[in-house]
């Protein structure tokens, strides 16, 4: 009889792009700790900018000769840029994946236009985790992950 080892189960659950996302989040956490030790700040400011329909080359600091984005360039020069992220074809699934670190299908968000594509209320978001560590969080712009309790931004850590 072949027994499934715990590592095999872990590999089945965490595979492909999810492994890469977890690596990036781990690197981000390590970099944040390193950065706070270097500048003596107890908690760094964290700003995540997520835009719709914007490609990697659609900002000046990635070499676009036509688009000028001086404010974004200033933020990029002063912070840490995490430029390796698997996106999804629609905005809401991408947002759900970024906020939870999970595949959109697991969060319940697989589209934009259907009213039943809402994030599961049981999902734990990055904002909720940061809130437990003393951060004050905010979200600006569109949400599209649920408009009624318990799926509003204010119910998900913002």
Secondary structure, 3 states (H helix, E strand, C coil): CCCCCHHHHHHHHCCCHHHHHHHHHHHHHHHHHHHHHHHCCCCCCCCCCCCCCCCCCCCHHHCCCCCCCHHHHHHHHHCCCCCCCCCCCCHHHHHHHHHHCCCHHHHCCCCCCCCCCCCCCCCCCHHHHHHHCCCCCCCCCCCCCCCCCCCCHHHCCC
